Amino acid sequence: MGKGRLEAFSDGVIAVIITIMVLEMKVPHGADLEALRHVLPTFFSYVLSFVYVGIYWNNHHHLMHTVKRVAGAIMWANLHLLFWLSLIPFTTGWAGENHFAAWPTALYGFVLFMAGVAYMLLERAIIACHGGEASMLASAVGSDRKATISAVGYAAGVLVAFAQPLVSNAIYAGIALMWLIPDRRIQSRIEE
């Protein structure tokens, strides 16, 4: 099976995720700048989540360039990733509405952790379907240190959330910044 439907479905789900997130932001009740102060936590959680969803969309796009055929394992791994990404609007809203309290911040980090795990599983499914460790994707991602650092950071953020939720959010933002730096490994392999 070709990859077109998988890409189109994934793009559609990600577009809906972003739409749901922005619809969760409530318009302030007031016409002065003071009214905005009450929605700032929700706005900041939206910005961070928008960046995360954008990072996943961008990396998914590059990942799909390595796919020549789609097997059932790839479809299920992709759905697994989309499941965790679809929970981001809920955790974004909960964290923002509760001013980054411990449990919402921890759950937000857990969802990010699981999305990271799901992305790694999708990579593994694509590698297995396209020649194993000799595949283009396997040679491009190598040991994938960024993914490992991210997973450790998310886990630390979840644990720290119960003592210092703002530190957890700083960890999550730092991981997002790390992924904003363009990762050219896959693109370089495709161009070769």
TORPA-4810 file (N, C-alpha, C, O; in nm, 3 decimals):
<nodes>
NODE_1_0.084_-0.117_0.000_0.000_0.000_0.000_0.089_0.123_0.000_0.196_0.124_0.061_M
NODE_2_0.045_0.228_-0.068_0.119_0.353_-0.072_0.102_0.432_0.056_0.022_0.397_0.142_G
NODE_3_0.179_0.538_0.068_0.180_0.616_0.191_0.088_0.739_0.187_0.072_0.806_0.289_K
NODE_4_0.028_0.769_0.073_-0.053_0.889_0.058_-0.166_0.901_0.158_-0.186_1.007_0.218_G
NODE_5_-0.241_0.792_0.176_-0.355_0.797_0.269_-0.307_0.816_0.412_-0.369_0.889_0.490_R
NODE_6_-0.197_0.751_0.447_-0.142_0.762_0.581_-0.099_0.907_0.609_-0.127_0.961_0.716_L
NODE_7_-0.033_0.968_0.513_0.009_1.108_0.529_-0.111_1.201_0.538_-0.114_1.290_0.623_E
NODE_8_-0.208_1.182_0.450_-0.326_1.269_0.449_-0.405_1.257_0.580_-0.448_1.357_0.637_A
NODE_9_-0.423_1.134_0.626_-0.494_1.112_0.752_-0.419_1.177_0.868_-0.480_1.245_0.951_F
NODE_10_-0.289_1.157_0.874_-0.208_1.214_0.982_-0.213_1.366_0.980_-0.229_1.429_1.084_S
NODE_11_-0.200_1.425_0.862_-0.207_1.571_0.850_-0.343_1.622_0.896_-0.351_1.725_0.964_D
NODE_12_-0.448_1.551_0.861_-0.583_1.591_0.903_-0.600_1.585_1.053_-0.657_1.677_1.113_G
NODE_13_-0.552_1.478_1.115_-0.564_1.464_1.260_-0.485_1.576_1.329_-0.534_1.636_1.425_V
NODE_14_-0.366_1.602_1.282_-0.283_1.706_1.343_-0.349_1.843_1.327_-0.343_1.925_1.419_I
NODE_15_-0.410_1.869_1.213_-0.482_1.996_1.193_-0.598_2.009_1.291_-0.622_2.117_1.345_A
NODE_16_-0.669_1.900_1.315_-0.780_1.902_1.410_-0.728_1.925_1.552_-0.790_1.998_1.630_V
NODE_17_-0.615_1.864_1.586_-0.556_1.882_1.719_-0.526_2.030_1.743_-0.559_2.084_1.849_I
NODE_18_-0.465_2.094_1.646_-0.433_2.237_1.661_-0.560_2.320_1.672_-0.566_2.414_1.752_I
NODE_19_-0.661_2.286_1.594_-0.788_2.359_1.599_-0.854_2.344_1.735_-0.903_2.442_1.791_T
NODE_20_-0.855_2.224_1.788_-0.916_2.201_1.919_-0.843_2.281_2.026_-0.905_2.339_2.115_I
NODE_21_-0.709_2.285_2.017_-0.632_2.359_2.117_-0.669_2.507_2.118_-0.688_2.566_2.224_M
NODE_22_-0.679_2.567_2.000_-0.708_2.710_1.996_-0.853_2.737_2.039_-0.881_2.842_2.097_V
NODE_23_-0.943_2.646_2.012_-1.081_2.665_2.054_-1.098_2.654_2.205_-1.195_2.705_2.260_L
NODE_24_-1.004_2.589_2.271_-1.009_2.577_2.418_-0.974_2.709_2.486_-1.005_2.728_2.604_E
NODE_25_-0.909_2.799_2.414_-0.873_2.927_2.474_-0.998_3.015_2.482_-1.064_3.041_2.381_M
NODE_26_-1.028_3.060_2.602_-1.148_3.140_2.624_-1.116_3.288_2.608_-1.009_3.335_2.646_K
NODE_27_-1.209_3.361_2.550_-1.196_3.505_2.533_-1.212_3.569_2.671_-1.305_3.536_2.744_V
NODE_28_-1.121_3.663_2.706_-1.133_3.726_2.839_-1.259_3.811_2.851_-1.310_3.865_2.752_P
NODE_29_-1.309_3.823_2.974_-1.427_3.906_3.002_-1.379_4.043_3.047_-1.370_4.071_3.166_H
NODE_30_-1.351_4.125_2.952_-1.303_4.260_2.980_-1.229_4.313_2.859_-1.178_4.236_2.776_G
NODE_31_-1.222_4.445_2.849_-1.161_4.506_2.732_-1.027_4.571_2.763_-0.972_4.641_2.677_A
NODE_32_-0.974_4.550_2.882_-0.845_4.610_2.916_-0.737_4.501_2.923_-0.766_4.381_2.919_D
NODE_33_-0.613_4.545_2.934_-0.502_4.449_2.938_-0.505_4.362_3.063_-0.454_4.250_3.061_L
NODE_34_-0.562_4.413_3.170_-0.573_4.335_3.293_-0.654_4.207_3.270_-0.628_4.104_3.332_E
NODE_35_-0.751_4.214_3.181_-0.834_4.095_3.152_-0.751_3.984_3.088_-0.781_3.866_3.106_A
NODE_36_-0.646_4.022_3.016_-0.560_3.921_2.952_-0.476_3.843_3.054_-0.436_3.729_3.028_L
NODE_37_-0.449_3.905_3.168_-0.366_3.841_3.270_-0.424_3.705_3.312_-0.349_3.612_3.342_R
NODE_38_-0.554_3.695_3.314_-0.619_3.571_3.358_-0.608_3.458_3.256_-0.619_3.341_3.292_H
NODE_39_-0.586_3.492_3.130_-0.575_3.389_3.027_-0.430_3.359_2.988_-0.406_3.274_2.902_V
NODE_40_-0.334_3.426_3.051_-0.194_3.404_3.016_-0.148_3.259_3.038_-0.079_3.205_2.951_L
NODE_41_-0.181_3.194_3.149_-0.137_3.055_3.165_-0.190_2.965_3.052_-0.117_2.880_3.001_P
NODE_42_-0.315_2.984_3.014_-0.373_2.906_2.904_-0.302_2.939_2.773_-0.275_2.849_2.693_T
NODE_43_-0.274_3.066_2.751_-0.204_3.106_2.630_-0.064_3.045_2.625_-0.024_2.994_2.521_F
NODE_44_0.010_3.050_2.735_0.145_2.993_2.737_0.142_2.842_2.715_0.228_2.788_2.646_F
NODE_45_0.045_2.774_2.775_0.037_2.629_2.753_0.000_2.601_2.607_0.048_2.503_2.550_S
NODE_46_-0.083_2.685_2.547_-0.117_2.669_2.405_0.006_2.687_2.318_0.029_2.607_2.226_Y
NODE_47_0.086_2.790_2.344_0.205_2.817_2.262_0.300_2.698_2.269_0.349_2.651_2.166_V
NODE_48_0.327_2.647_2.390_0.416_2.533_2.404_0.360_2.411_2.330_0.434_2.340_2.261_L
NODE_49_0.233_2.386_2.345_0.171_2.271_2.279_0.169_2.288_2.128_0.191_2.191_2.054_S
NODE_50_0.143_2.409_2.080_0.146_2.434_1.937_0.284_2.403_1.881_0.297_2.341_1.775_F
NODE_51_0.387_2.446_1.953_0.524_2.418_1.910_0.548_2.267_1.906_0.605_2.215_1.811_V
NODE_52_0.503_2.196_2.010_0.521_2.050_2.012_0.449_1.982_1.896_0.506_1.896_1.829_Y
NODE_53_0.325_2.018_1.873_0.251_1.957_1.762_0.319_1.990_1.629_0.328_1.906_1.540_V
NODE_54_0.366_2.113_1.616_0.440_2.151_1.496_0.568_2.070_1.477_0.601_2.032_1.365_G
NODE_55_0.639_2.045_1.585_0.761_1.964_1.579_0.727_1.822_1.533_0.795_1.767_1.447_I
NODE_56_0.622_1.764_1.589_0.582_1.629_1.548_0.538_1.627_1.402_0.572_1.535_1.328_Y
NODE_57_0.462_1.727_1.361_0.418_1.732_1.221_0.538_1.741_1.127_0.544_1.671_1.026_W
NODE_58_0.633_1.828_1.161_0.752_1.846_1.079_0.834_1.717_1.071_0.873_1.674_0.963_N
NODE_59_0.859_1.655_1.186_0.938_1.532_1.188_0.864_1.417_1.120_0.926_1.333_1.055_N
NODE_60_0.733_1.412_1.136_0.652_1.310_1.070_0.664_1.325_0.919_0.676_1.227_0.846_H
NODE_61_0.660_1.449_0.873_0.674_1.478_0.730_0.807_1.422_0.676_0.809_1.355_0.573_H
NODE_62_0.916_1.450_0.747_1.046_1.398_0.703_1.051_1.246_0.712_1.106_1.180_0.624_H
NODE_63_0.993_1.192_0.817_0.991_1.047_0.835_0.919_0.979_0.720_0.963_0.874_0.672_L
NODE_64_0.808_1.036_0.675_0.730_0.976_0.567_0.804_0.977_0.432_0.771_0.900_0.342_M
NODE_65_0.904_1.063_0.419_0.985_1.062_0.296_1.067_0.935_0.283_1.112_0.902_0.173_H
NODE_66_1.088_0.864_0.393_1.166_0.740_0.387_1.079_0.618_0.360_1.130_0.509_0.338_T
NODE_67_0.948_0.637_0.361_0.854_0.525_0.346_0.826_0.501_0.198_0.786_0.591_0.125_V
NODE_68_0.849_0.378_0.156_0.818_0.338_0.018_0.687_0.258_0.012_0.614_0.265_-0.086_K
NODE_69_0.661_0.183_0.118_0.537_0.105_0.127_0.491_0.104_0.273_0.572_0.115_0.365_R
NODE_70_0.362_0.090_0.291_0.304_0.093_0.425_0.253_-0.046_0.460_0.171_-0.104_0.389_V
NODE_71_0.303_-0.096_0.571_0.256_-0.226_0.623_0.165_-0.198_0.743_0.158_-0.086_0.793_A
NODE_72_0.097_-0.302_0.787_0.007_-0.289_0.901_0.076_-0.237_1.026_0.018_-0.157_1.099_G
NODE_73_0.199_-0.280_1.050_0.272_-0.234_1.169_0.295_-0.084_1.165_0.288_-0.018_1.269_A
NODE_74_0.321_-0.030_1.048_0.341_0.115_1.034_0.209_0.188_1.060_0.207_0.291_1.127_I
NODE_75_0.100_0.134_1.007_-0.030_0.199_1.027_-0.067_0.203_1.176_-0.113_0.306_1.226_M
NODE_76_-0.046_0.091_1.246_-0.080_0.087_1.389_0.014_0.175_1.471_-0.030_0.241_1.565_W
NODE_77_0.142_0.175_1.436_0.236_0.262_1.507_0.201_0.408_1.485_0.213_0.489_1.577_A
NODE_78_0.159_0.443_1.364_0.118_0.580_1.335_-0.007_0.618_1.414_-0.016_0.728_1.467_N
NODE_79_-0.103_0.527_1.422_-0.224_0.553_1.502_-0.190_0.570_1.650_-0.249_0.653_1.719_L
NODE_80_-0.095_0.491_1.696_-0.050_0.502_1.835_0.006_0.642_1.861_-0.024_0.704_1.963_H
NODE_81_0.087_0.692_1.769_0.140_0.828_1.782_0.027_0.930_1.781_0.023_1.019_1.865_L
NODE_82_-0.065_0.917_1.688_-0.176_1.013_1.678_-0.264_1.010_1.803_-0.318_1.113_1.843_L
NODE_83_-0.278_0.893_1.864_-0.355_0.884_1.989_-0.294_0.975_2.096_-0.365_1.054_2.158_F
NODE_84_-0.163_0.963_2.116_-0.100_1.044_2.220_-0.101_1.192_2.184_-0.121_1.277_2.271_W
NODE_85_-0.081_1.223_2.058_-0.088_1.363_2.017_-0.229_1.418_2.037_-0.245_1.536_2.069_L
NODE_86_-0.330_1.335_2.019_-0.468_1.383_2.034_-0.502_1.417_2.179_-0.602_1.485_2.205_S
NODE_87_-0.422_1.371_2.274_-0.444_1.404_2.415_-0.380_1.538_2.454_-0.406_1.591_2.562_L
NODE_88_-0.298_1.593_2.366_-0.231_1.719_2.398_-0.332_1.833_2.422_-0.311_1.910_2.515_I
NODE_89_-0.440_1.847_2.342_-0.535_1.956_2.374_-0.595_1.944_2.515_-0.613_2.045_2.582_P
NODE_90_-0.626_1.823_2.558_-0.682_1.804_2.692_-0.582_1.845_2.799_-0.615_1.923_2.889_F
NODE_91_-0.459_1.794_2.790_-0.360_1.826_2.892_-0.319_1.972_2.886_-0.286_2.032_2.988_T
NODE_92_-0.320_2.030_2.767_-0.289_2.172_2.751_-0.392_2.257_2.825_-0.358_2.346_2.902_T
NODE_93_-0.519_2.226_2.801_-0.627_2.299_2.866_-0.625_2.283_3.017_-0.644_2.380_3.090_G
NODE_94_-0.602_2.161_3.063_-0.602_2.134_3.207_-0.488_2.208_3.275_-0.506_2.269_3.380_W
NODE_95_-0.368_2.203_3.215_-0.253_2.271_3.273_-0.274_2.422_3.274_-0.245_2.489_3.374_A
NODE_96_-0.324_2.477_3.164_-0.345_2.621_3.156_-0.452_2.671_3.251_-0.433_2.772_3.318_G
NODE_97_-0.563_2.601_3.257_-0.674_2.641_3.344_-0.637_2.635_3.492_-0.691_2.710_3.573_E
NODE_98_-0.546_2.547_3.526_-0.508_2.529_3.667_-0.371_2.588_3.698_-0.307_2.551_3.796_N
NODE_99_-0.328_2.680_3.613_-0.204_2.755_3.634_-0.085_2.663_3.663_-0.006_2.688_3.754_H
NODE_100_-0.076_2.558_3.583_0.037_2.465_3.588_0.053_2.399_3.725_0.164_2.388_3.778_F
NODE_101_-0.058_2.355_3.782_-0.054_2.282_3.908_0.016_2.147_3.887_0.041_2.107_3.773_A
NODE_102_0.046_2.079_3.996_0.128_1.957_3.991_0.070_1.848_3.901_0.138_1.803_3.809_A
NODE_103_-0.052_1.804_3.927_-0.108_1.692_3.849_-0.125_1.725_3.702_-0.087_1.644_3.617_W
NODE_104_-0.182_1.841_3.667_-0.192_1.872_3.524_-0.055_1.880_3.455_-0.040_1.837_3.341_P
NODE_105_0.044_1.934_3.524_0.179_1.944_3.467_0.240_1.806_3.450_0.306_1.778_3.350_T
NODE_106_0.219_1.719_3.548_0.272_1.583_3.540_0.205_1.506_3.425_0.271_1.437_3.349_A
NODE_107_0.073_1.519_3.414_0.003_1.449_3.306_0.046_1.503_3.170_0.060_1.426_3.075_L
NODE_108_0.067_1.633_3.161_0.116_1.693_3.036_0.250_1.629_2.997_0.269_1.590_2.882_Y
NODE_109_0.339_1.618_3.092_0.469_1.555_3.066_0.457_1.409_3.031_0.531_1.359_2.946_G
NODE_110_0.365_1.339_3.096_0.344_1.197_3.065_0.297_1.179_2.921_0.343_1.090_2.851_F
NODE_111_0.205_1.265_2.878_0.157_1.258_2.739_0.270_1.287_2.642_0.282_1.221_2.538_V
NODE_112_0.354_1.386_2.674_0.470_1.414_2.589_0.566_1.295_2.586_0.619_1.260_2.480_L
NODE_113_0.587_1.233_2.700_0.672_1.114_2.707_0.618_1.003_2.619_0.692_0.941_2.543_F
NODE_114_0.489_0.977_2.630_0.428_0.869_2.553_0.426_0.901_2.403_0.441_0.811_2.320_M
NODE_115_0.408_1.028_2.367_0.416_1.066_2.225_0.556_1.041_2.173_0.574_0.996_2.060_A
NODE_116_0.657_1.070_2.254_0.794_1.043_2.215_0.820_0.895_2.196_0.886_0.854_2.100_G
NODE_117_0.769_0.814_2.288_0.782_0.668_2.276_0.711_0.620_2.150_0.763_0.537_2.076_V
NODE_118_0.592_0.672_2.126_0.515_0.631_2.007_0.588_0.670_1.879_0.586_0.594_1.782_A
NODE_119_0.651_0.785_1.877_0.728_0.827_1.759_0.845_0.731_1.735_0.871_0.691_1.622_Y
NODE_120_0.914_0.694_1.844_1.025_0.599_1.830_0.975_0.463_1.779_1.042_0.399_1.698_M
NODE_121_0.858_0.420_1.825_0.801_0.294_1.777_0.764_0.303_1.629_0.780_0.206_1.555_L
NODE_122_0.716_0.419_1.586_0.687_0.439_1.444_0.815_0.431_1.362_0.818_0.369_1.256_L
NODE_123_0.921_0.494_1.411_1.051_0.483_1.343_1.093_0.337_1.331_1.135_0.292_1.224_E
NODE_124_1.081_0.262_1.441_1.121_0.121_1.443_1.037_0.040_1.344_1.089_-0.049_1.277_R
NODE_125_0.907_0.068_1.336_0.820_-0.004_1.243_0.860_0.024_1.098_0.861_-0.067_1.015_A
NODE_126_0.892_0.149_1.069_0.935_0.184_0.933_1.068_0.117_0.901_1.086_0.064_0.791_I
NODE_127_1.159_0.118_0.995_1.290_0.053_0.974_1.271_-0.096_0.948_1.332_-0.151_0.856_I
NODE_128_1.188_-0.161_1.028_1.165_-0.305_1.011_1.103_-0.337_0.875_1.135_-0.440_0.815_A
NODE_129_1.017_-0.250_0.827_0.948_-0.274_0.699_1.036_-0.242_0.578_1.006_-0.284_0.466_C
NODE_130_1.145_-0.167_0.602_1.228_-0.121_0.490_1.373_-0.168_0.498_1.464_-0.093_0.462_H
NODE_131_1.394_-0.289_0.544_1.528_-0.346_0.539_1.604_-0.350_0.670_1.723_-0.380_0.670_G
NODE_132_1.539_-0.322_0.779_1.605_-0.331_0.909_1.715_-0.228_0.925_1.703_-0.115_0.878_G
NODE_133_1.821_-0.268_0.991_1.930_-0.175_1.022_2.005_-0.128_0.898_2.083_-0.033_0.905_E
NODE_134_1.982_-0.193_0.785_2.045_-0.149_0.661_1.961_-0.043_0.588_2.003_0.008_0.484_A
NODE_135_1.845_-0.011_0.642_1.756_0.085_0.576_1.809_0.227_0.585_1.893_0.260_0.669_S
NODE_136_1.759_0.311_0.496_1.797_0.452_0.494_1.764_0.519_0.627_1.845_0.595_0.679_M
NODE_137_1.646_0.491_0.682_1.605_0.555_0.806_1.694_0.512_0.921_1.732_0.595_1.004_L
NODE_138_1.728_0.384_0.928_1.815_0.337_1.036_1.950_0.406_1.033_2.003_0.444_1.137_A
NODE_139_2.006_0.421_0.914_2.135_0.488_0.905_2.123_0.638_0.934_2.218_0.700_0.981_S
NODE_140_2.008_0.695_0.907_1.988_0.838_0.933_1.972_0.868_1.081_2.033_0.962_1.132_A
NODE_141_1.892_0.790_1.152_1.865_0.821_1.292_1.973_0.770_1.385_1.993_0.826_1.493_V
NODE_142_2.045_0.665_1.347_2.152_0.614_1.431_2.103_0.581_1.570_2.001_0.515_1.587_G
NODE_143_2.178_0.626_1.671_2.141_0.596_1.810_2.030_0.686_1.862_1.971_0.658_1.966_S
NODE_144_2.000_0.793_1.791_1.892_0.886_1.824_1.904_0.941_1.966_1.816_0.922_2.050_D
NODE_145_2.015_1.010_1.991_2.042_1.068_2.123_1.936_1.170_2.165_1.898_1.177_2.282_R
NODE_146_1.887_1.250_2.067_1.787_1.350_2.101_1.661_1.284_2.158_1.601_1.336_2.253_K
NODE_147_1.620_1.172_2.102_1.502_1.102_2.152_1.525_1.049_2.294_1.436_1.056_2.378_A
NODE_148_1.645_0.997_2.319_1.677_0.946_2.451_1.682_1.059_2.553_1.628_1.046_2.663_T
NODE_149_1.746_1.169_2.517_1.752_1.286_2.606_1.611_1.337_2.634_1.579_1.373_2.748_I
NODE_150_1.526_1.339_2.532_1.388_1.385_2.549_1.312_1.296_2.645_1.244_1.345_2.735_S
NODE_151_1.323_1.164_2.628_1.251_1.071_2.715_1.293_1.088_2.860_1.209_1.089_2.950_A
NODE_152_1.422_1.100_2.884_1.472_1.120_3.020_1.421_1.254_3.075_1.381_1.263_3.191_V
NODE_153_1.423_1.357_2.991_1.374_1.488_3.033_1.226_1.487_3.068_1.185_1.544_3.169_G
NODE_154_1.146_1.421_2.983_1.002_1.412_3.013_0.978_1.339_3.145_0.898_1.384_3.227_Y
NODE_155_1.048_1.227_3.165_1.031_1.150_3.289_1.071_1.235_3.409_1.002_1.234_3.511_A
NODE_156_1.181_1.308_3.397_1.223_1.396_3.506_1.118_1.505_3.529_1.087_1.538_3.644_A
NODE_157_1.064_1.560_3.421_0.962_1.663_3.434_0.838_1.614_3.505_0.777_1.686_3.584_G
NODE_158_0.799_1.491_3.477_0.682_1.433_3.545_0.708_1.423_3.695_0.622_1.459_3.775_V
NODE_159_0.824_1.373_3.732_0.856_1.357_3.874_0.872_1.492_3.945_0.824_1.509_4.057_L
NODE_160_0.937_1.586_3.881_0.961_1.718_3.939_0.831_1.797_3.952_0.820_1.886_4.037_V
NODE_161_0.732_1.765_3.869_0.605_1.839_3.870_0.540_1.842_4.007_0.470_1.938_4.041_A
NODE_162_0.561_1.739_4.087_0.496_1.733_4.217_0.563_1.823_4.321_0.504_1.854_4.424_F
NODE_163_0.687_1.865_4.294_0.756_1.956_4.384_0.766_2.096_4.324_0.745_2.195_4.394_A
NODE_164_0.796_2.105_4.195_0.818_2.233_4.128_0.760_2.230_3.987_0.834_2.209_3.891_Q
NODE_165_0.629_2.250_3.971_0.568_2.244_3.838_0.630_2.340_3.736_0.637_2.307_3.618_P
NODE_166_0.673_2.457_3.780_0.733_2.552_3.686_0.866_2.500_3.632_0.901_2.525_3.517_L
NODE_167_0.941_2.427_3.715_1.066_2.366_3.668_1.033_2.260_3.563_1.104_2.247_3.463_V
NODE_168_0.927_2.185_3.586_0.884_2.085_3.487_0.853_2.151_3.355_0.894_2.103_3.249_S
NODE_169_0.779_2.261_3.360_0.746_2.332_3.236_0.870_2.386_3.168_0.877_2.390_3.045_N
NODE_170_0.969_2.429_3.246_1.095_2.474_3.188_1.166_2.358_3.119_1.227_2.376_3.013_A
NODE_171_1.159_2.239_3.177_1.219_2.121_3.115_1.149_2.091_2.982_1.214_2.066_2.881_I
NODE_172_1.015_2.094_2.984_0.939_2.066_2.861_0.971_2.169_2.753_0.986_2.135_2.636_Y
NODE_173_0.982_2.296_2.794_1.016_2.401_2.697_1.158_2.382_2.643_1.183_2.404_2.525_A
NODE_174_1.250_2.342_2.730_1.387_2.317_2.687_1.396_2.205_2.585_1.472_2.214_2.488_G
NODE_175_1.319_2.099_2.607_1.318_1.988_2.512_1.261_2.035_2.378_1.313_2.000_2.272_I
NODE_176_1.156_2.115_2.383_1.099_2.169_2.259_1.203_2.253_2.185_1.215_2.244_2.063_A
NODE_177_1.277_2.335_2.258_1.381_2.417_2.195_1.488_2.330_2.129_1.538_2.362_2.021_L
NODE_178_1.521_2.219_2.194_1.619_2.127_2.137_1.571_2.073_2.002_1.650_2.056_1.909_M
NODE_179_1.440_2.045_1.992_1.385_1.989_1.868_1.359_2.097_1.762_1.343_2.065_1.645_W
NODE_180_1.355_2.224_1.803_1.337_2.330_1.705_1.460_2.346_1.618_1.452_2.393_1.504_L
NODE_181_1.575_2.308_1.671_1.697_2.310_1.590_1.679_2.205_1.482_1.660_2.087_1.513_I
NODE_182_1.684_2.245_1.356_1.654_2.150_1.248_1.741_2.024_1.254_1.863_2.031_1.271_P
NODE_183_1.676_1.911_1.241_1.743_1.782_1.239_1.752_1.739_1.093_1.651_1.699_1.034_D
NODE_184_1.866_1.746_1.038_1.884_1.722_0.895_1.927_1.579_0.862_1.963_1.551_0.748_R
NODE_185_1.924_1.490_0.960_1.973_1.354_0.935_1.894_1.284_0.825_1.953_1.230_0.731_R
NODE_186_1.763_1.285_0.835_1.681_1.215_0.736_1.690_1.285_0.601_1.708_1.221_0.498_I
NODE_187_1.677_1.416_0.603_1.683_1.493_0.478_1.816_1.471_0.406_1.820_1.458_0.284_Q
NODE_188_1.925_1.465_0.482_2.057_1.443_0.421_2.064_1.307_0.354_2.120_1.295_0.244_S
NODE_189_2.008_1.203_0.419_2.009_1.068_0.361_1.925_1.062_0.234_1.962_0.994_0.138_R
NODE_190_1.812_1.131_0.233_1.726_1.130_0.115_1.797_1.198_-0.001_1.790_1.151_-0.115_I
NODE_191_1.865_1.307_0.026_1.935_1.380_-0.079_2.053_1.303_-0.136_2.093_1.326_-0.250_E
NODE_192_2.109_1.210_-0.057_2.218_1.127_-0.107_2.164_1.031_-0.207_2.238_0.951_-0.262_E
</nodes>
